[in-house]
Amino acid sequence: MTPFHPAAPWSGFLKGISFAVGLLLPGVSLLVATTVPADALPTPLRVAAIALPLAILLAAVPFVVREYGVRDGVLFVRRLFWTTRVPLGALREADVDPLAGASSIRLWGNGGLFSFTGWFRNAKLGRYRAFVTDWQRAVVLRASGCTVVVSPADPVAFVRGLQAAAAPRKPTAPRPRWRQSR
């Protein structure tokens, strides 16, 4: 197994989104609670309008990305309270690419509340899964099973760790392509 590598510090963009949404959602709850008269909405709807923004905020917190590791064709992404396992299959390429997320469309997932995680798509990578805290430190993992983008604190060291872990390969197996910088 590659040693676990810490996730990149949050980018300014991620901090900005998280801060703004972190203020907006409780603000919506407070606004509904203080300005909407109790008899203006049925009680269940009023409770939902107050609780839902807070629930969204609290539900996103546990999905924070903390660190990454790879073992036996599986990417391990440590979250706040658990580890997400992503089967990669045979890793073919690891590439440091600060532009990996450019022009991406989020298909399903979190677009910036404490992390960028989920399924995304762009012309360069096609459909991919992201576990990112700083797009400028993105590492693209292309494997037989999928494409995944992560953002370790030290992308070059992460790629070198993958390269070292793959070193004792069978001579007949195709060699993976490793790029450490663009």
N, C-alpha and C positions, 0 to 999 in steps of 0.2 A: 504494500500500500504506500502511496505517496504520503508524506507527512501532511497533516492538515495545515492549510494556509489560511490566514485570516482574510476575511473579506476586506475590500478596500474601504477606507473611510468614506463616509457619505459625501457625494459631490455637492457642490453649492446648489445645483438644480434640485437634487433630491431633498436637501435641507429646506429649500424654499417651498417646494410642494408640500412637504410634511408639516412645516410650520403653518403655512396658509390654511391647509385643510384642517390641521389640528386646532386652529382658532375658529374656522368657519363652522365646522360641525357642532361643537358645543354652543356656538353663537346661535345657530338655527334652533337648537333645543331651548335655549334660554329665551329667544325671541318668541317662540310658540307659547312657552309656559307663561310669559309675562304679558303678552299683548293679545293673544287670542282668548276671548271670553270663554269660560268653562261651558256655557250653554250654546256656544257657536258650533261645536262639533260633538258628535256622539263620543262618549267617554273612551271607548276602545280606540277610536281614530285619533283622539287627542293624545292618549298615552303613547300610541305608535309614533305620532309626529314628534313627540318629545324624546322618546327612547331610541328610535331608529338611528338618528345621526350619531348618538353616543355609542350605540352598539357597533356601528360601522367602524368608528375610530378604535374602539377596544378590540374588535375582531382582527384588525390589521396588525396590531402590535406583535402577537406571537410569530408572525411570518417574517420577522426581521432576519436577514441573512447574516450569519456570523462567520462561518469559515467553510472551506472546501477540502475534499480529499478524493482520491480515486483508488479503487482496489478491484481487481478481477473484473474489469469491464463495467464497474458501477461507480457513478459519481455520488459522493456523499455531501449533502449540503446541510450543515448544522444550522438549525433555527434557534429560537429562544428556548423552546422546551422539548424539541425533538429533532431528529435527523431525517431529511428527505432523501430517499434513494432513487436515483435515476439510472436505469439500465442503459449503458451506452453500446454494448457489443464491442466489437474490435475498434479501438481508437485508431483512426487513420491519420489525423492531422490535429495539431494544436497551434493556433496562430494568434499572436497578440494583434488586436485590431481595434484601435480606438474609434473607428467609424462603423463598427459592426451593427450598431443599433440605428444608424442613419436611415431616415425615411421609413421606419418600421410602423406597422399598424398592429395594435394590440388586438388579438383575436379573443383572448380570455385571460384574465388575471388582473394584477395590480399594476397600475401605471404610474406609481410614484409615491404612494403613502407608505413610507418607511422602507420601501424597496421597489424594484421593477422586477416582478416575477410573474411567470405564466407563459402563455403561448403568444408568439409574435410572428410577423411575416414582413419580409422586405424583398426587393428584387435581388439583392446580393446573396442572401442566405436561404431564401425560400422560407419555409415554416421552421421555426426554431423555438426552443424553450429557453427562457432567461431567468437567471438568479443574480441580479446585478444591483450594486450600490453606487457604482461610478462607471459610466459608459466609457470614459477616457482610459480606463484600465481593463477593458474587455479582452477576454481570451475566448476565441471560438474553438470549440471542441467538435470536430467532425468525426463521427463514428459510423459504423455499419448500421446502427439502429436509429440514429437521430443526430441532430445538430443542437448543441447547447452552448449558451453564452454565460460565462461567469465573470466576476471582476475581483480577482484576488488583490491584496494590498501590493504585492510585488509580482506582476504578471510574468516577467522574465524568469524569476525563480520558480514560479509555478510550472511554466513550460519546461524548464530544465529538470524539475522533479519528475515530471511525466516522462521525459526523455530518459532519465536515469532508471526509472522503474521499468521502462520498456527495453532496456539494453540487453538483457539475456534472452533474446528471441531466437527461435529456430532459424538457421541460415536460409531455409527455403521459403520462409514467410515473407510477404512483402513488407518492406521497411516503411514505417509511418513517416510522413513529412512533418518536420518541425520548423516553425519560423518563430523567432523571438521578437522581432520588431519589423516595422514597415519602413 
